[in-house]
Amino acid sequence: MNRVVLMVALVVSALWQAPARASDSFVVGIGMSMNDSTGVGSALSWLGVKSVRMDVPWKLVEVSRGQYAMPASIENRVNDATSRGIEPLLILAYGHPLYGNDKPTSPAAIEAFSRYAAYVAAHFRGRARLFDLWNEWDAQTGHTAAGTPDAYIALAKQAYPAIKAANPDAVVLSGGLSGSGLAAGWFERFLQLGGLQFVDAISVHPYNFFSKANTPESAVEQLDHINELTRAAAPARAVRIYVTEMGYPTFTGRGGVTDAAAADDLTRFLQLASKRDYIAGVWWYCLRDQGIDRTNKEHHFGVMDAAMQPKPAAYALRAFTRGSKTPAAPSRLLRE
């Protein structure tokens, strides 16, 4: 066992306890980027995740006005995941140059987006049932302007029934609310406007690495609060929360952590989340580092490094998914 694996094994052994899950429905998943290709399938299998979250960008699917085609790269990723028993969580999002290249807020753009969302849901019927209705609507994610709860609900009113009609098995999530939105009262406004009528479950990203209270325990306390708000807004309905992104970047800037600390944080967060009935699952962000610049946080969220080799967090994730106290090294390099 090499030094890195031994270090992580000691950390995980000290912290690990058998997850006291409320049910077997708790999902451990991971997010991947459109940039990820080589080694993805074998990495997902080795990690032992049960789901993978991936983009299906609007602008890539609607090839001309009202004409749709699924890119081969996305088709292949979904097929590879399902062939391995890994469930896709598909993100329906981002702007389209035919409709202003921003969030769809005009009647024409909302109608067009809803048609695209229905096409994707129908296309993957039988292969995918989890759909994130946008990604961080409250933020500028995807090079779009931050959106209001009012505008999001206007979109969901049309897109939600379109998705459900196209794929009756679909579970439509609320689009991954970011930490900024959670702090700014976005979710409270969403509830006040009756937003729960137009989603099946809540999707949140409780990142807190920039915060003074930057621990997994604090992040889960925030989820507890979100659950309390949701239950108060819909007391007769069991609305579950999907943590569709969470992570701690291993970069050198403010909020960055060491590789060992990232593995520790992952283990602690998953242990806490898995014990809560209302949390349907956690999709760790993300599979692979998107670059090698140590000062760029966006380059260092991966559990794998940029060359698709495991970081300490990968061993910790594998240990958790397999219920093992000691992370095992991979039998071969994760390249295909």
Buried (B, 14 or more C-beta within 10 A) or exposed (E): EEEBBEBBBEBBEEBBEEBEBEEEEBBBBBBBBBEBBEBBBBBBBBBBBBBBBBBBBBBBBBEEEEEBEBBEEBBEBBEBBBEEEBBBBBBBBBBBEBBBEBBBBEEEBBBBBBBBBBBBBBBBBEBBBBBBBBBBBBBEBBEBEBBBBEBBBBBBBBBBBBBBEBBEEBBBBBBBBBBBBBEEEBBBBBBEBEBBEBBBBBBBBBBBBEBEEBBBEEBBBBBEEBBEBBBEBBEEEEBBBBBBBBBBBBBEEEBBBEBBBBBBBBBBBBBBBBBBEBBBBBBBBBBBBBBEBEEBBEBBBBBBBBEBBBBBBBBBBBBBBEEBBBBBBBEEEBEE
